[in-house]
Amino acid sequence: MGKKILRELVTFILFILAVSFISFLLLDLSPIDPIASFARAKGSGLDQSQKAALIAKWGLDKPLFERYLSWLANLVRGDLGISNIYNREVIAIIKEGFANSFVLMALAWILQGVLGIFLGLVAGANIGSLRDKFIKAYAIIFASTPSFWLGLVLIMVFSLKLKLFPASMGSPAGVLTEDISFADRLYHMVLPCLCLSLVGSSNIILHTRAKTEDILNEDFISYAKARGMTKREIISKYALKNLILPGLSLLFTYFSELFSGTILVENVFSYPGLGSLTVEAGLRSDAPLLLGLVLFSSIFVYLGNRLWDLILPRLDVRLGGAYE
């Protein structure tokens, strides 16, 4: 156990070092000038002395590797630096953005899991029927649909035409933060959550459908039918039980896709989360904030994927070819 923990820890550290250095290198090679972006944000030009002061303050006059080592040393102390565009601690900014994004991602993750497993089970239990063809067509279409395009379609239909849901923002405009209820936030979250869930559930549907078909073609299912068991009883006793773990495994592997999809969707809906922060930090070349966001998202996705490895042994459900 000790060796396994040590191996996981070393793997995690190497992963963080690789991601952070590649991000640092890409930022250095970026054609975007952080000084010019800062000046545009301020709405005024900078003279040579002001530019020199900013270059010295941000350490842009130092070699790449020296800046990276300095950033790592600060990281070990729990300091991700100060945002160039917000002039605030990067950790505080990420905490605020993550608080909004986490609720959206959690709801979308749960919804796409329930939707994917349920529709996949229905399609797999009725292969060749009209329901199966409809569900399969839906899954194939949405599996190849960009989330940002679907977001625009949802805005045009449900916001501009039907006027059922707001087209943007994470809360009502012009309302103080302390006056915004959780119901208001959920109301503004409906379309972004629906967009993520419709796209994210498609592959889960196809996987669950194929797995259900395989299970129902097993010999022991024929024996169960011969004993007089109905299709509903067979699905609840055999198929559903043996689909939970494969479905959850697939769902946990979608952490990275969910996170990247959230970044695009948040920008389409102007949702105030990590996605909006990432795009703004990238376009304005805010190196401390962008590096902090990349580091945080990498850790979040990595731990999300590894979490399943800890949960799996504790679940009393059989997987693969073992059926009761």
C-alpha positions, 0 to 999 in steps of 0.5 A: 500500500505504501509503495502504491501511494508513493507511486501515485504521489510521484506520478501526480507531481510529475504530471503537475510539473509537465502541465505547468512547464508546457503552459509556461512555455506556451505563454512565453511563445504567445504572440499576445503582448501582456503589456499592450493588453494591460494598457488597452484594459486601462484605456490609456497608453503607457510611456517607456518608464511605465512599461519598464516598471511593469516588465520588472514587476512581472519578471518579463525581463528574466529568462524563461526557466528562471521565471518558471523556477520562481513560480514553482517556489511560490507554488510550494508556499501556496502562492499563485501570484497576483492577477495582472488584470484584476490586481488580486490574488489568483487563489481568491479569483479562482475560488469565486469562479469555481464556486459558480462553475462547480454547481453547474458542472455537478448538476450537468454531470449528474443529469448526463449520467442519469439521462445517458444510462436510462436512455441507453437502457431503454434503447438496448432493451428494445433493439430495432424498435422505434424508440431504439432508433430515435434514441440512437439517432439522438445520441449520434447527432449530439455526439458530433454536435459542438457544445457552443453551437448547441448553446446558441441554438438553445438561446435562440429557441428558449430565450429569444423565441419562447422567452422561457429562460434567460440568455446569459448571466448567472443571476438576475442583472442589477440585483445585489449578491445578498439578495440573489436566491439559490432558486434564481441561480438555478433558473439562470443555470437551466440552459447551460446545464441542459446544453452540457447534459445533452452533449455529454450524455450521448456517448454514455447512451451508446455505451449503455445501449451496446452493453445492455444488448450484450447482456440480454443476448447472454445464455442465462437471460434465455434461461430467465425467460424460459422460467417466465421472467418478464422483460422488466424483471430481467432488466431490473435484476440482471441488466441494470445491476451489471450496467451501473459500474460500466456506466459510472466508470464512463461517467468519471472518465468524462471529467476532462470533457465536462470541464472543457465543455463547461469553459465553452458553454460558460462563454456562450451564456456569459456565465461567471465561472472558470470558463469566462476567467480562462478566456479573459486571462488567455486573451489578455495574457494574464500569466499568473491567472492563466497558470493558476487556472491551468494548474487548478483544472489539471488537479481537478480533472486528475483527482476526479479520474482517480476518485473512481479508483478509490470508490470502485473497490467499495461498491458491492456490484459485479462488473464485466462478465460476472452475472448472477 
